[in-house]
C-alpha cells in the first residue's frame, strides 16, 4: 500500500529540486544572452536550455500531481465559510 504522506513528500522534493534547476538555468540563459555578464556563466547555452526545458516539464507534471493530492485543502480554501452566530 502506498503511503500518501510519502508520495506528498516525494512530489514536494521533486518540485523543490526542479524549481532550483529551472531558476538556475534560467539565470544562466539570461546572463549568456545579455553579453554584458557573459564571463559569469561559462556554460554551454544549449545544455542550459535543455536543462531549463526538461526541468520545467518535470516541475509542471509534479505541480499537477501536487494539486491533485491537495485537492481537499484547495476546496476548503475556495469554499466560502458560513459566518458564526454571535452570542448575546
C-alpha positions in Angstrom: 0.0 0.0 0.0 1.3 3.5 -0.9 1.5 5.9 1.9 0.0 9.2 0.8 2.3 11.3 3.0 5.4 9.7 1.4 4.1 10.5 -2.0 3.4 14.1 -1.0 7.0 14.4 0.4 8.5 12.9 -2.8 6.4 15.2 -5.0 7.3 18.3 -2.9 11.0 17.3 -3.1 10.8 16.9 -6.9 9.2 20.3 -7.1 11.9 21.9 -5.0 14.8 20.4 -7.0 13.2 21.3 -10.3 12.5 24.9 -9.3 16.1 25.3 -8.3 17.3 23.7 -11.6 14.9 25.8 -13.7 15.7 29.0 -11.9 19.4 28.4 -12.1 19.4 27.5 -15.7 17.1 30.5 -16.5 19.5 32.8 -14.8 22.4 31.3 -16.8 20.5 31.7 -20.0 19.7 35.3 -19.2 23.3 36.1 -18.4 24.5 34.4 -21.5 22.1 36.3 -23.7 23.0 39.8 -22.4 26.7 39.6 -23.3 27.4 42.2 -20.5 27.9 39.4 -17.9 29.0 36.7 -20.4 32.0 35.7 -18.3 29.8 34.9 -15.3 28.2 31.8 -16.9 30.9 29.8 -18.7 28.4 27.0 -19.5 27.2 25.7 -22.9 24.0 27.6 -23.8 22.4 24.5 -25.5 22.9 22.4 -22.4 21.4 25.1 -20.1 18.4 25.4 -22.5 17.8 21.7 -22.4 18.1 21.6 -18.6 15.7 24.5 -18.3 13.1 22.9 -20.6 13.2 19.5 -19.1 13.2 20.7 -15.5 10.2 22.9 -16.3 8.3 20.0 -17.8 9.0 17.8 -14.8 8.0 20.7 -12.5 4.7 21.1 -14.4 3.9 17.4 -14.0 4.8 17.4 -10.3 2.6 20.5 -9.9 -0.4 18.8 -11.4 0.2 15.8 -9.1 0.6 18.2 -6.1 -2.7 19.9 -6.9 -4.4 16.6 -7.2 -3.0 15.4 -3.8 -4.1 18.6 -2.1 -7.5 19.0 -3.7 -9.4 18.8 -0.4 -7.4 21.6 1.1 -7.8 23.7 -2.1 -11.6 23.2 -2.0 -11.7 24.3 1.7 -9.7 27.5 0.8 -12.1 28.4 -2.0 -15.3 27.4 -0.4 -17.0 30.3 1.5 -17.4 29.8 5.2 -20.7 30.4 7.0 -20.5 33.3 9.4 -20.5 32.4 13.1 -23.5 33.5 15.1 -22.9 36.0 17.8 -23.9 35.1 21.3 -25.9 37.7 23.1 
